[in-house]
């Protein structure tokens, strides 16, 4: 799925406003406004490359006539010493965009690299990895794009594109049957066509969610693998299933071995470490 260009443009505008403020005075002070130049993105650490589309958009946001030459693609393995792209524009554009480009690409490449490690572990199994809403505020668009580039699946972008009845919703609503019934009525009243997922904490919850006949996916939260198998036996493939809670690189295979459809892990984003890249003048 392509990046939302309107959302990306809004993000770039906001991020540049934060960084530039009243002006890039370092550049304004020593570089003539009409000076032109060229730079290259040097890779200094192995991993999965992510953020090429974002980098080009940042440069073109500042200078539409920028000449951006991609030498690698998002999702490709990268090695130290390689060059990802070259870019030619006014020097003011290159220097003003530099840190935002690096911040985005370093973070995105770290997430894509970690996601790829999870994806590789799951290859022999039916289960697929999902991200979560445990993201950096105002950076979710790019963090979830990095997950997709790394081979993972985006769960939901926010509170607006899927119904997720979590434990607090259920407790405040008075239980699973009441929460689901009210949700179905709400969706019908507002002519919304959103999938419904219900978080469960035990097998009784699973039975109640199934009994509604209105649930598309059941989340099995903080289940042991034995509990997960018991829940899957109850569900019998009637709805999609998702394991969640405390899942890491070290234990994800044991969850995949149960046959659960999806495994969600906030760790693929919030445990990721940015990779080392640099933008250097040519």
Backbone as JSON, one array per atom type, in Angstrom:
{
  "sequence": "XXXXXXXXXXXXXXXXXXXXXXXXXXXXXXXXXXXXXXXXXXXXXXXXXXXXXXXXXXXXXXXXXXXXXXXXXXXXXXXXXXXXXXXXXXXXXXXXXXXXXXXXXXXXXXXXXXXXXXXXXXXXXXXXXXXXXXXXXXXXXXXXXXXXXXXXXXXXXXXXXXXXXXXXXXXXXXXXXXXXXXXXXXXXXXXXXXXXXXXXXXXXXXXXXXXXXXXXXXXXXXXXXXXXXXXXXXXXXXXXXXXXXXXXXXXXXXXXXXXXXXXXXXXXXXXXXXXXXXXXXX",
  "N": [[0.84, -1.19, 0.0], [0.59, 2.19, -0.9], [2.22, 5.08, 0.47], [0.32, 7.55, 2.19], [0.09, 10.43, 0.56], [-0.81, 12.97, 1.21], [-0.87, 12.97, 4.0], [1.83, 12.47, 4.41], [3.0, 14.8, 3.36], [2.0, 16.69, 5.15], [3.24, 15.81, 7.49], [5.96, 16.28, 6.82], [5.96, 19.07, 6.53], [5.36, 19.88, 9.17], [7.52, 18.73, 10.57], [9.74, 20.02, 9.44], [9.16, 22.63, 10.19], [9.49, 22.44, 12.93], [12.24, 21.97, 13.05], [13.54, 23.96, 11.5], [12.48, 26.42, 12.31], [12.84, 29.86, 12.84], [14.6, 30.06, 10.79], [17.2, 28.44, 8.87], [19.87, 29.25, 10.05], [22.6, 28.66, 10.11], [23.18, 27.69, 7.56], [22.2, 29.82, 6.0], [23.96, 31.79, 6.75], [26.48, 31.21, 5.65], [26.4, 30.1, 3.1], [25.87, 30.93, -0.25], [22.74, 31.89, -1.66], [22.18, 31.01, -4.23], [23.83, 28.87, -4.69], [24.61, 25.65, -5.92], [24.54, 22.07, -5.48], [25.62, 18.65, -4.79], [24.89, 15.57, -3.22], [25.36, 12.47, -1.38], [23.79, 9.57, -0.04], [25.2, 7.74, 2.36], [25.65, 4.44, 3.4], [26.23, 3.02, 6.53], [25.91, 0.85, 8.09], [24.83, -2.51, 8.28], [21.66, -3.86, 7.19], [18.1, -3.61, 6.62], [17.01, -1.53, 4.11], [15.09, 1.42, 4.39], [12.82, 4.09, 3.71], [13.36, 5.54, 1.43], [11.47, 6.65, -0.35], [10.38, 8.55, 1.32], [12.58, 10.21, 1.83], [13.07, 11.3, -0.74], [10.68, 12.73, -1.03], [10.97, 14.66, 0.96], [13.15, 16.25, 0.07], [12.03, 17.17, -2.36], [9.87, 18.55, -1.39], [11.03, 20.84, -0.4], [12.34, 21.73, -2.66], [11.07, 21.43, -5.64], [12.32, 20.85, -8.1], [14.42, 19.21, -7.55], [16.93, 16.77, -8.26], [16.74, 13.5, -7.84], [18.36, 10.53, -7.44], [17.87, 7.25, -7.21], [19.72, 4.58, -5.97], [19.36, 2.26, -4.67], [16.6, 0.24, -3.42], [13.69, 0.59, -1.31], [13.35, -1.84, 1.22], [15.35, -3.49, 0.37], [18.27, -5.47, 1.17], [21.03, -3.93, 2.86], [24.46, -2.89, 2.96], [27.32, -1.84, 4.84], [29.13, 0.86, 3.45], [27.87, 1.01, 1.01], [26.01, 3.08, -1.31], [22.95, 4.72, -1.11], [21.44, 6.67, -2.45], [21.83, 9.47, -4.71], [21.65, 13.04, -4.68], [20.78, 16.05, -6.2], [20.62, 19.52, -5.9], [19.81, 22.91, -4.85], [22.21, 24.07, -2.53], [21.24, 25.03, -0.11], [18.84, 23.62, 0.1], [19.76, 20.97, 0.33], [21.2, 21.04, 2.78], [19.31, 21.94, 4.63], [17.42, 19.93, 4.54], [18.84, 17.73, 5.37], [19.1, 16.64, 8.13], [16.45, 15.89, 8.78], [15.9, 14.02, 6.78], [17.82, 12.04, 7.43], [17.06, 11.39, 10.09], [14.54, 10.25, 9.64], [15.09, 8.11, 7.81], [17.02, 6.58, 9.18], [15.64, 5.74, 11.48], [13.44, 4.41, 10.28], [14.76, 2.41, 8.83], [15.87, 0.93, 10.88], [13.56, -0.13, 12.09], [12.46, -1.57, 9.93], [14.47, -3.46, 9.61], [14.43, -4.91, 12.05], [11.8, -5.87, 11.96], [12.0, -7.51, 9.7], [13.58, -9.55, 10.75], [11.79, -10.82, 12.49], [9.89, -11.66, 10.6], [11.38, -13.46, 9.09], [11.74, -15.52, 10.94], [9.15, -16.45, 11.1], [8.61, -17.59, 8.67], [8.4, -20.46, 8.14], [5.88, -21.0, 9.1], [2.25, -20.68, 9.55], [1.43, -18.34, 10.81], [1.4, -14.71, 10.89], [3.14, -11.59, 11.27], [2.05, -8.75, 13.07], [1.94, -5.18, 13.49], [1.45, -2.68, 16.11], [-0.41, -0.08, 17.9], [1.51, 1.05, 19.4], [3.38, 3.37, 19.01], [5.54, 6.13, 18.01], [4.32, 9.29, 18.82], [2.93, 11.23, 16.22], [4.69, 10.17, 14.4], [3.83, 7.84, 13.45], [2.89, 7.17, 10.86], [5.24, 6.8, 9.33], [6.61, 4.9, 10.82], [4.91, 2.68, 10.71], [4.94, 2.3, 7.96], [7.56, 1.49, 7.68], [7.46, -0.98, 8.96], [5.85, -2.36, 7.11], [7.57, -2.3, 4.89], [9.57, -3.91, 5.89], [8.35, -6.35, 5.74], [6.29, -6.98, 7.44], [2.83, -6.82, 8.64], [0.52, -4.21, 8.66], [-1.53, -3.43, 11.39], [-3.87, -1.69, 12.46], [-4.29, 1.72, 11.57], [-5.13, 3.65, 13.34], [-7.54, 4.78, 15.75], [-9.72, 4.85, 14.19], [-10.1, 3.16, 12.0], [-10.77, 0.54, 12.48], [-12.63, -1.57, 14.65], [-11.7, -2.15, 17.9], [-12.22, -3.85, 20.63], [-11.04, -3.63, 23.61], [-9.79, -4.74, 26.85], [-10.48, -2.7, 28.72], [-12.57, -1.34, 27.39], [-14.45, -3.4, 27.38], [-14.84, -3.91, 30.12], [-15.84, -1.42, 31.03], [-18.13, -1.32, 29.51], [-19.65, -3.36, 30.48], [-19.2, -6.05, 29.93], [-18.46, -8.6, 27.42], [-20.69, -9.47, 25.66], [-22.47, -7.24, 25.87], [-20.81, -5.12, 25.06], [-20.21, -5.82, 22.39], [-22.78, -5.95, 21.24], [-23.65, -3.27, 21.48], [-21.74, -2.08, 19.89], [-22.28, -3.15, 17.33], [-24.81, -2.02, 16.9], [-24.09, 0.68, 16.87], [-22.36, 0.86, 14.62], [-24.17, 0.24, 12.6], [-25.99, 2.36, 12.86], [-24.42, 4.51, 12.13], [-23.67, 3.93, 9.61], [-21.25, 2.59, 9.14], [-18.61, 0.5, 8.08], [-16.8, -1.41, 9.55], [-14.37, -3.74, 10.64], [-14.62, -5.97, 13.44], [-12.83, -6.56, 16.31], [-12.17, -8.42, 19.24], [-10.75, -8.35, 22.41], [-9.66, -11.0, 24.45], [-9.37, -12.59, 27.65], [-9.43, -15.05, 28.75], [-10.71, -18.44, 28.46], [-13.47, -18.41, 28.83], [-14.12, -15.83, 28.04], [-13.5, -16.11, 25.33], [-15.47, -17.93, 24.51], [-17.74, -16.34, 24.9], [-17.29, -14.26, 23.07], [-17.36, -15.65, 20.64], [-20.0, -16.51, 20.72], [-21.49, -14.27, 20.14], [-21.53, -14.03, 17.41], [-20.77, -11.95, 15.8], [-18.22, -11.12, 15.62], [-15.11, -10.49, 14.06], [-12.43, -11.04, 14.52], [-10.56, -12.57, 17.1], [-8.69, -11.55, 19.78], [-6.12, -13.01, 21.62], [-4.97, -12.45, 24.5], [-2.0, -12.24, 26.29], [-1.83, -15.0, 26.7], [-0.58, -18.21, 27.62], [1.3, -20.57, 25.64], [0.07, -23.05, 25.81], [-2.49, -22.35, 26.71], [-3.23, -20.88, 24.54], [-3.41, -22.81, 22.51], [-5.6, -24.24, 23.5], [-7.6, -22.32, 23.27], [-7.66, -21.95, 20.5], [-8.61, -24.41, 19.74], [-11.19, -24.25, 20.64], [-12.15, -22.2, 19.0], [-11.88, -23.09, 16.37], [-11.31, -22.13, 13.78], [-13.41, -20.44, 13.1], [-13.36, -17.68, 13.28], [-10.88, -15.08, 12.67], [-7.7, -15.23, 14.37], [-5.6, -13.83, 16.9], [-2.58, -13.6, 18.56], [-1.2, -11.97, 21.38], [0.88, -9.9, 23.48], [3.7, -9.63, 25.3], [5.41, -10.79, 23.41], [8.34, -11.7, 21.76], [11.47, -11.74, 19.85], [12.69, -13.95, 20.88], [10.7, -15.72, 21.76], [8.76, -15.97, 19.81], [8.5, -18.01, 17.9], [7.5, -20.21, 19.3], [4.9, -19.41, 19.73], [3.98, -19.21, 17.11], [3.99, -21.86, 16.4], [1.62, -22.82, 17.36], [-0.3, -22.34, 15.49], [-1.82, -20.04, 15.32], [-3.41, -17.28, 13.66], [-2.45, -14.58, 13.46], [0.23, -12.69, 14.93], [0.76, -10.2, 17.14], [3.06, -7.62, 17.88], [4.33, -5.14, 19.73], [6.96, -4.67, 20.01], [8.35, -4.72, 17.58], [8.43, -2.18, 16.69], [8.91, -0.44, 18.98], [11.19, -1.57, 20.11], [13.09, -1.34, 18.22], [16.25, -0.31, 16.88], [17.8, 2.57, 15.67], [19.51, 2.73, 12.53], [22.83, 3.38, 11.19], [23.39, 6.01, 9.09], [24.55, 8.4, 6.64], [24.62, 11.67, 5.2], [26.51, 12.98, 2.69], [28.46, 15.52, 1.14], [29.15, 15.7, -2.37]],
  "CA": [[0.0, 0.0, 0.0], [1.4, 3.38, -1.03], [2.1, 6.08, 1.53], [-0.66, 8.62, 2.02], [0.91, 11.58, 0.2], [-1.28, 14.15, 1.94], [-0.37, 12.83, 5.37], [3.29, 12.61, 4.37], [3.31, 16.22, 3.17], [1.7, 17.36, 6.43], [4.31, 15.44, 8.41], [7.18, 16.98, 6.43], [5.77, 20.48, 6.86], [5.46, 20.01, 10.62], [8.88, 18.38, 11.01], [10.65, 21.09, 9.03], [8.87, 23.8, 11.02], [10.13, 22.18, 14.22], [13.7, 22.01, 12.93], [14.04, 25.2, 10.9], [12.08, 27.56, 13.12], [12.93, 31.17, 12.17], [15.5, 29.98, 9.65], [18.43, 27.63, 8.97], [20.82, 30.35, 10.05], [23.95, 28.17, 9.81], [23.29, 27.66, 6.1], [21.99, 31.18, 5.49], [25.1, 32.64, 7.08], [27.76, 30.94, 4.96], [26.22, 29.53, 1.76], [25.09, 31.78, -1.14], [21.42, 31.33, -1.93], [22.11, 30.39, -5.55], [24.81, 27.78, -4.79], [24.05, 24.33, -6.19], [25.44, 21.02, -5.03], [25.21, 17.26, -4.91], [25.24, 14.78, -2.03], [25.02, 11.05, -1.45], [23.42, 8.92, 1.22], [26.14, 6.64, 2.59], [25.22, 3.43, 4.36], [27.35, 2.73, 7.44], [25.54, -0.29, 8.92], [24.03, -3.49, 7.54], [20.28, -4.01, 7.6], [17.11, -3.48, 5.55], [16.85, -0.12, 3.8], [13.71, 1.95, 4.38], [12.69, 5.54, 3.76], [13.79, 6.19, 0.19], [10.36, 7.48, -0.84], [10.25, 9.68, 2.25], [13.71, 11.11, 1.59], [12.82, 12.05, -1.98], [9.59, 13.67, -0.78], [11.48, 15.78, 1.77], [13.92, 17.13, -0.81], [11.13, 17.8, -3.33], [9.03, 19.5, -0.65], [11.8, 22.09, -0.34], [12.73, 22.16, -4.01], [10.45, 20.48, -6.56], [13.2, 20.49, -9.22], [15.5, 18.34, -7.06], [17.23, 15.56, -9.02], [16.95, 12.43, -6.87], [18.71, 9.31, -8.17], [17.89, 6.11, -6.3], [20.65, 3.5, -6.32], [18.82, 1.08, -4.01], [15.16, 0.33, -3.21], [13.17, 0.24, 0.0], [13.19, -3.27, 1.44], [16.54, -4.24, -0.04], [19.36, -5.55, 2.14], [22.07, -2.94, 2.64], [25.72, -3.17, 3.62], [28.17, -0.67, 5.07], [29.93, 1.25, 2.3], [27.03, 1.23, -0.15], [25.34, 4.38, -1.45], [21.53, 4.49, -1.36], [20.98, 7.61, -3.48], [22.48, 10.77, -4.84], [20.66, 14.08, -4.81], [21.32, 17.33, -6.67], [19.68, 20.62, -5.65], [20.5, 24.03, -4.22], [22.87, 23.63, -1.29], [20.32, 25.32, 1.0], [17.9, 22.49, 0.18], [20.48, 19.79, 0.83], [21.57, 21.19, 4.19], [18.1, 22.07, 5.46], [16.74, 18.63, 4.56], [19.75, 16.65, 5.79], [18.81, 15.95, 9.4], [15.14, 15.25, 8.72], [16.07, 12.82, 5.95], [18.56, 11.03, 8.2], [16.24, 10.93, 11.22], [13.49, 9.36, 9.13], [15.63, 6.88, 7.21], [17.7, 5.77, 10.2], [14.59, 5.11, 12.3], [12.67, 3.48, 9.45], [15.61, 1.26, 8.49], [15.97, 0.11, 12.09], [12.29, -0.86, 12.25], [12.36, -2.56, 8.84], [15.45, -4.52, 9.87], [13.92, -5.76, 13.13], [10.61, -6.55, 11.44], [12.48, -8.57, 8.81], [14.04, -10.67, 11.58], [10.58, -11.53, 12.92], [9.3, -12.27, 9.41], [12.2, -14.62, 8.73], [11.45, -16.6, 11.89], [7.8, -16.97, 10.88], [8.46, -18.13, 7.32], [7.91, -21.85, 8.04], [4.61, -21.17, 9.8], [1.07, -19.99, 9.06], [1.26, -17.06, 11.5], [2.01, -13.52, 10.31], [3.42, -10.59, 12.29], [1.33, -7.48, 13.01], [2.39, -4.12, 14.38], [0.42, -2.2, 17.04], [-0.45, 1.38, 18.01], [2.6, 1.5, 20.29], [4.23, 4.09, 18.07], [5.94, 7.47, 18.43], [3.32, 10.26, 18.39], [3.17, 11.99, 14.99], [5.64, 9.46, 13.52], [3.22, 6.53, 13.19], [2.82, 6.93, 9.42], [6.51, 6.28, 8.82], [6.96, 3.68, 11.55], [4.13, 1.58, 10.15], [5.45, 2.07, 6.62], [8.79, 0.72, 7.85], [7.02, -2.36, 9.23], [5.42, -2.93, 5.83], [8.77, -2.5, 4.07], [10.29, -5.05, 6.47], [7.62, -7.6, 5.49], [5.21, -7.15, 8.4], [1.49, -6.39, 8.26], [-0.03, -3.15, 9.51], [-2.79, -3.81, 12.05], [-4.77, -0.57, 12.16], [-3.53, 2.96, 11.66], [-5.54, 4.42, 14.5], [-8.8, 4.42, 16.39], [-10.8, 5.15, 13.25], [-10.23, 2.26, 10.85], [-11.13, -0.81, 12.91], [-13.14, -1.66, 16.02], [-10.91, -3.01, 18.78], [-12.8, -3.82, 21.97], [-10.03, -4.12, 24.52], [-10.28, -5.08, 28.19], [-11.13, -1.56, 29.36], [-13.87, -1.15, 26.74], [-15.34, -4.48, 27.82], [-15.17, -3.71, 31.53], [-16.7, -0.25, 31.16], [-19.41, -1.59, 28.82], [-20.42, -4.37, 31.21], [-18.96, -7.39, 29.44], [-18.31, -8.79, 25.98], [-21.96, -9.43, 24.92], [-22.99, -5.87, 25.84], [-19.9, -4.29, 24.25], [-20.36, -6.17, 20.98], [-24.14, -5.56, 20.82], [-23.67, -1.81, 21.32], [-20.89, -1.76, 18.75], [-23.03, -3.49, 16.11], [-25.84, -0.99, 16.74], [-23.4, 1.94, 16.54], [-21.89, 0.78, 13.24], [-25.34, 0.32, 11.73], [-26.57, 3.7, 12.95], [-23.53, 5.48, 11.47], [-23.35, 3.38, 8.29], [-19.81, 2.31, 9.12], [-18.32, -0.89, 7.75], [-15.52, -1.68, 10.19], [-14.21, -5.06, 11.24], [-14.68, -5.96, 14.91], [-11.93, -7.45, 17.05], [-12.42, -8.43, 20.69], [-9.68, -8.9, 23.24], [-10.11, -11.96, 25.45], [-8.37, -12.87, 28.68], [-9.56, -16.45, 29.18], [-11.56, -19.23, 27.57], [-14.85, -17.95, 28.97], [-14.22, -14.67, 27.14], [-13.51, -16.62, 23.96], [-16.81, -18.5, 24.26], [-18.69, -15.24, 24.8], [-17.04, -13.55, 21.82], [-17.87, -16.51, 19.56], [-21.46, -16.62, 20.82], [-22.14, -13.08, 19.56], [-21.63, -14.21, 15.97], [-20.54, -10.66, 15.14], [-16.8, -10.77, 15.78], [-14.27, -10.9, 12.94], [-11.15, -11.53, 15.01], [-10.43, -12.66, 18.55], [-7.33, -11.4, 20.3], [-5.83, -13.88, 22.76], [-3.98, -11.57, 25.11], [-1.19, -12.77, 27.39], [-2.06, -16.44, 26.87], [0.55, -19.11, 27.42], [1.1, -21.34, 24.41], [-0.91, -24.1, 26.09], [-3.79, -21.69, 26.73], [-3.5, -20.49, 23.15], [-3.87, -24.02, 21.81], [-6.95, -24.55, 23.97], [-8.5, -21.32, 22.67], [-7.78, -22.25, 19.06], [-9.45, -25.6, 19.63], [-12.56, -23.76, 20.79], [-12.51, -21.31, 17.9], [-12.04, -23.97, 15.2], [-11.23, -21.41, 12.52], [-14.63, -19.69, 12.8], [-12.95, -16.27, 13.11], [-9.43, -14.9, 12.72], [-7.15, -15.22, 15.72], [-4.39, -13.01, 17.08], [-1.89, -13.71, 19.84], [-0.6, -10.69, 21.73], [1.33, -9.76, 24.86], [5.0, -10.14, 25.71], [6.0, -11.61, 22.36], [9.65, -11.18, 21.36], [12.21, -12.61, 18.94], [13.1, -15.18, 21.58], [9.61, -16.67, 21.99], [7.7, -15.88, 18.79], [8.33, -19.29, 17.2], [6.64, -21.08, 20.1], [3.52, -18.97, 19.49], [3.66, -19.56, 15.73], [3.79, -23.31, 16.34], [0.24, -23.15, 17.74], [-1.16, -22.18, 14.32], [-2.58, -18.8, 15.4], [-3.32, -16.55, 12.39], [-1.61, -13.39, 13.55], [0.93, -12.42, 16.17], [1.06, -8.77, 17.2], [4.2, -7.34, 18.76], [4.74, -3.74, 19.76], [8.42, -4.63, 20.02], [8.95, -4.51, 16.26], [8.64, -0.74, 16.57], [9.54, 0.26, 20.11], [12.5, -2.15, 20.43], [14.0, -1.15, 17.08], [17.36, 0.62, 17.05], [18.1, 3.27, 14.42], [20.75, 2.33, 11.87], [23.74, 4.49, 10.94], [23.46, 6.51, 7.71], [25.04, 9.79, 6.61], [24.49, 12.4, 3.94], [27.79, 13.65, 2.49], [28.61, 16.3, -0.1], [29.95, 15.11, -3.45]],
  "C": [[0.87, 1.24, 0.0], [1.19, 4.31, 0.17], [1.03, 7.1, 1.18], [0.12, 9.92, 1.79], [0.48, 12.85, 0.93], [-0.77, 14.12, 3.37], [1.14, 13.0, 5.42], [3.69, 14.07, 4.23], [3.07, 17.01, 4.45], [2.79, 17.07, 7.46], [5.59, 16.22, 8.1], [7.1, 18.46, 6.79], [5.96, 20.72, 8.36], [6.89, 19.76, 11.11], [9.89, 19.46, 10.64], [10.41, 22.35, 9.86], [9.52, 23.65, 12.39], [11.63, 22.41, 14.14], [14.22, 23.37, 12.46], [13.67, 26.43, 11.72], [12.13, 28.86, 12.33], [13.88, 31.17, 11.0], [16.69, 29.08, 9.93], [19.61, 28.6, 8.92], [22.26, 29.9, 9.78], [24.18, 28.18, 8.3], [23.16, 29.06, 5.51], [23.24, 32.05, 5.68], [26.31, 32.42, 6.17], [27.63, 30.38, 3.55], [25.39, 30.48, 0.9], [23.79, 31.1, -1.54], [21.35, 30.6, -3.26], [23.09, 29.22, -5.74], [24.09, 26.44, -5.0], [25.05, 23.26, -5.78], [24.85, 19.64, -5.2], [25.68, 16.53, -3.66], [24.84, 13.33, -2.24], [24.69, 10.52, -0.06], [24.29, 7.68, 1.38], [25.62, 5.72, 3.69], [26.41, 3.01, 5.21], [27.09, 1.5, 8.3], [24.63, -1.22, 8.13], [22.6, -3.55, 8.08], [19.36, -4.01, 6.4], [16.86, -1.98, 5.34], [15.38, 0.28, 3.79], [13.75, 3.47, 4.43], [13.11, 6.27, 2.51], [12.69, 7.12, -0.34], [10.19, 8.72, 0.02], [11.37, 10.69, 2.01], [13.48, 11.95, 0.34], [11.73, 13.09, -1.77], [10.05, 14.87, 0.02], [12.25, 16.76, 0.9], [13.0, 17.87, -1.77], [10.16, 18.77, -2.66], [9.72, 20.86, -0.59], [12.12, 22.64, -1.72], [12.2, 21.14, -5.02], [11.35, 20.01, -7.69], [14.39, 19.62, -8.8], [15.66, 17.12, -7.98], [17.63, 14.47, -8.03], [17.19, 11.14, -7.64], [18.84, 8.15, -7.19], [18.84, 5.03, -6.83], [20.26, 2.19, -5.64], [17.32, 1.3, -3.8], [14.81, 0.03, -1.75], [12.97, -1.27, 0.09], [14.38, -4.1, 1.04], [17.54, -4.35, 1.12], [20.41, -4.48, 1.82], [23.3, -3.3, 3.47], [26.5, -1.88, 3.8], [29.04, -0.41, 3.85], [29.13, 1.49, 1.05], [26.45, 2.64, -0.14], [23.89, 4.12, -1.84], [20.99, 5.41, -2.45], [21.95, 8.77, -3.59], [21.37, 11.79, -5.06], [21.35, 15.38, -5.21], [20.24, 18.4, -6.52], [20.48, 21.83, -5.19], [21.06, 23.55, -2.88], [21.99, 23.93, -0.08], [19.34, 24.17, 1.19], [18.57, 21.28, 0.8], [20.75, 19.88, 2.33], [20.36, 21.29, 5.1], [17.39, 20.73, 5.59], [17.55, 17.54, 5.25], [19.31, 15.93, 7.05], [17.45, 15.27, 9.38], [15.21, 13.97, 7.9], [16.74, 11.71, 6.75], [17.73, 10.5, 9.36], [15.18, 9.93, 10.76], [14.06, 8.04, 8.63], [16.33, 5.99, 8.23], [16.69, 5.02, 11.05], [13.83, 4.07, 11.49], [13.49, 2.24, 9.12], [15.79, 0.34, 9.69], [14.72, -0.73, 12.3], [12.15, -1.93, 11.17], [13.29, -3.74, 9.08], [14.96, -5.47, 10.96], [12.69, -6.53, 12.68], [11.01, -7.72, 10.56], [12.96, -9.78, 9.6], [12.86, -11.5, 12.07], [9.97, -12.3, 11.74], [10.06, -13.53, 9.02], [11.93, -15.8, 9.66], [10.09, -17.24, 11.63], [7.62, -17.65, 9.53], [7.94, -19.57, 7.26], [6.48, -22.04, 8.55], [3.48, -20.37, 9.15], [0.96, -18.57, 9.61], [1.99, -15.93, 10.78], [2.11, -12.44, 11.38], [2.64, -9.3, 12.02], [2.03, -6.44, 13.89], [1.23, -3.71, 15.29], [0.37, -0.67, 16.99], [0.59, 1.9, 18.99], [3.68, 2.15, 19.42], [4.61, 5.45, 18.66], [4.89, 8.48, 17.94], [3.79, 11.1, 17.2], [4.19, 11.35, 14.05], [5.08, 8.11, 13.09], [3.21, 6.19, 11.7], [4.09, 6.27, 8.91], [6.93, 5.01, 9.55], [6.18, 2.48, 10.99], [4.54, 1.28, 8.7], [6.74, 1.24, 6.69], [8.49, -0.74, 8.17], [6.63, -3.05, 7.93], [6.62, -3.23, 4.94], [9.56, -3.71, 4.57], [9.57, -6.37, 6.31], [6.51, -7.88, 6.47], [3.89, -6.64, 7.86], [1.03, -5.31, 9.22], [-1.37, -3.58, 10.07], [-3.85, -2.77, 11.74], [-3.96, 0.7, 12.34], [-3.89, 3.75, 12.9], [-6.85, 3.92, 15.06], [-9.98, 4.47, 15.43], [-11.04, 4.08, 12.19], [-10.5, 0.8, 11.21], [-11.7, -0.71, 14.31], [-12.24, -2.63, 16.8], [-11.47, -2.85, 20.19], [-11.81, -4.48, 22.93], [-10.62, -4.3, 25.92], [-11.01, -3.92, 28.85], [-12.48, -1.24, 28.73], [-14.89, -2.15, 27.31], [-15.78, -4.27, 29.27], [-16.11, -2.53, 31.72], [-18.08, -0.48, 30.53], [-20.26, -2.63, 29.54], [-20.27, -5.78, 30.67], [-18.93, -7.48, 27.92], [-19.64, -8.74, 25.23], [-22.5, -8.0, 24.78], [-22.14, -4.99, 24.94], [-20.1, -4.55, 22.76], [-21.73, -5.72, 20.47], [-24.22, -4.05, 20.57], [-22.85, -1.39, 20.1], [-21.61, -2.02, 17.43], [-24.1, -2.43, 15.85], [-25.21, 0.34, 16.3], [-22.97, 1.95, 15.08], [-23.06, 0.9, 12.26], [-25.92, 1.73, 11.7], [-25.75, 4.74, 12.19], [-23.08, 5.01, 10.09], [-21.84, 3.19, 8.13], [-19.6, 0.82, 8.88], [-16.91, -1.22, 8.25], [-15.51, -3.08, 10.78], [-14.16, -4.93, 12.77], [-13.7, -7.0, 15.45], [-12.21, -7.31, 18.53], [-11.23, -9.05, 21.4], [-10.28, -9.84, 24.28], [-8.97, -12.27, 26.41], [-8.39, -14.31, 29.17], [-10.54, -17.15, 28.25], [-13.03, -18.86, 27.67], [-15.09, -16.74, 28.07], [-14.3, -15.12, 25.67], [-14.9, -17.16, 23.61], [-17.84, -17.39, 24.09], [-18.52, -14.48, 23.49], [-17.58, -14.35, 20.64], [-19.39, -16.51, 19.53], [-22.17, -15.41, 20.21], [-22.38, -13.25, 18.06], [-21.33, -12.96, 15.16], [-19.07, -10.25, 15.15], [-15.99, -11.32, 14.61], [-12.94, -11.51, 13.38], [-11.15, -11.54, 16.53], [-8.96, -12.52, 18.91], [-7.19, -12.24, 21.57], [-4.65, -13.24, 23.49], [-3.32, -12.19, 26.33], [-1.52, -14.23, 27.73], [-0.71, -17.16, 26.83], [0.3, -19.9, 26.14], [0.1, -22.47, 24.61], [-2.33, -23.52, 26.1], [-4.21, -21.29, 25.32], [-4.03, -21.67, 22.35], [-5.3, -24.37, 22.22], [-7.97, -23.59, 23.37], [-8.72, -21.6, 21.19], [-8.65, -23.47, 18.82], [-10.92, -25.21, 19.76], [-13.02, -23.0, 19.54], [-12.7, -22.08, 16.59], [-12.08, -23.21, 13.87], [-12.46, -20.59, 12.17], [-14.36, -18.2, 12.58], [-11.43, -16.22, 13.09], [-8.96, -14.84, 14.17], [-5.83, -14.45, 15.76], [-3.84, -13.22, 18.47], [-1.18, -12.39, 20.12], [-0.11, -10.74, 23.18], [2.66, -10.43, 25.13], [5.71, -10.99, 24.67], [7.26, -10.94, 21.82], [10.29, -12.13, 20.34], [12.5, -13.97, 19.57], [11.95, -16.19, 21.71], [8.57, -16.74, 20.87], [7.46, -17.21, 18.08], [7.4, -20.22, 17.98], [5.17, -20.7, 19.94], [3.09, -19.36, 18.07], [3.35, -21.06, 15.6], [2.38, -23.73, 16.74], [-0.7, -23.07, 16.54], [-2.02, -20.94, 14.35], [-2.37, -17.99, 14.11], [-2.34, -15.41, 12.42], [-0.94, -13.32, 14.91], [1.28, -10.94, 16.16], [2.15, -8.52, 18.24], [4.58, -5.87, 18.66], [6.24, -3.61, 19.65], [9.03, -4.37, 18.65], [9.14, -3.03, 15.97], [9.41, -0.19, 17.76], [10.83, -0.39, 20.6], [13.53, -1.93, 19.31], [15.05, -0.08, 17.4], [17.69, 1.25, 15.7], [19.44, 2.81, 13.85], [21.53, 3.57, 11.42], [23.83, 4.8, 9.44], [24.02, 7.92, 7.76], [24.86, 10.38, 5.24], [25.75, 13.24, 3.76], [27.84, 14.36, 1.14], [29.48, 15.54, -1.09], [30.72, 16.21, -4.17]]
}
